[in-house]
């Protein structure tokens, strides 16, 4: 094992960088740093005589998805810009370096220096990784960010990653609340899920298994063919923009909502601790800031692109958009709580994180359900 990450030092690095550099919003690939231009930042990096470093970064995503693979690109471009080109990170699409579901093991073993992936792909190693992405009926994008950045969640997860994988990770993307996926038959009740072959990862997949679904986990680039050939009967991915780019609307008739298993899934940059500990403090701070930037940029892109893609789907006479029946939602919620209880009994790490996470979830929903939900309901009435 390498040296464990010090959460206090990580937080200090982040505060120090944001205070002195003042990370602002990225538009395209142009980064503005409080009061100083990108050239000023480059000059500062060069003046510090910092080392030149080049890393390849494995990802779980097809390059053609400019939103989710774009999160890795935004992160990498920001790191390069803020270091004056001295620290180059080259994001590679799934399968180019390692398989889309093998990113964390490759980072852990040192096969690649860094990765961009979803932690819940690795619940087979330990179920606690699910908290890094999403839990069924869990946290929305805003709630997830709040828990991670200000609620102690990130420090907790970084400690666990260091102990279990010798890795440090940072949030670096979020898709927002997802759709419930594409089905080749109408789902009228829980009975229609029996024997259904569905691509769905994470704890959501475990819940679906409880409801009789035959779960498969496939990387994004392999889903279309599986759905087209009948190897699977249903799939979930993200939402209208990505789903139409992947062509799911061409091979499935029913599009369901909501994606209760992923209300606000975080994607993350993962770096081996041995590599991390050898970086200059300036580079560490820049990585944290670049990941923060990628996290907010990805969500903004989805929120701009999903509405237009939804219009395309609504105009397709071969696709029907439907809510999951109440019976399915109620059964899914009950099965989720049952799964949580099983995991808490089996895994002390899961139980410990869940206690903190669940307390945050309940308090946050009490607030969000008061002001936020009321505003959304009012706005939807006006939109009609």
Buried (B, 14 or more C-beta within 10 A) or exposed (E): EBEBBBBEEBBEBBEBBBEEBEBEEBEEEEBBBEEEEBEEBBEBBEEEEBEEBEBBBBBBBBBEBBBBBBBBBBBBBBBBBBBBEBBBBBBBBBBBBBBBBBBBBBBBEEBBBBBBBBBBBBBEBBBBBBBBBBBBBBBBBBBBBBBBBEBBBBBBBBBBBBEBBBBBBBBBBBBBBBBBBBBBEEBEEBEBBEEBBBBBBBBBBBBBBBBBBBBBBBBBBBBBEBBBEEBBBBBBBBBBBBBBBBBBBEBBBBBBBBBBBBBBBBBBBBBBBBBBBEBBEBBBBBBBBBBBBBBBBBBEBBEEBBEEBBEEBEEBEEBEBBEBBEBBBEBBBEBBEEBBEBBBEEBEBBBBBBEBBBEBBEEBBEEBEEEBEEEEEEEEEEEE
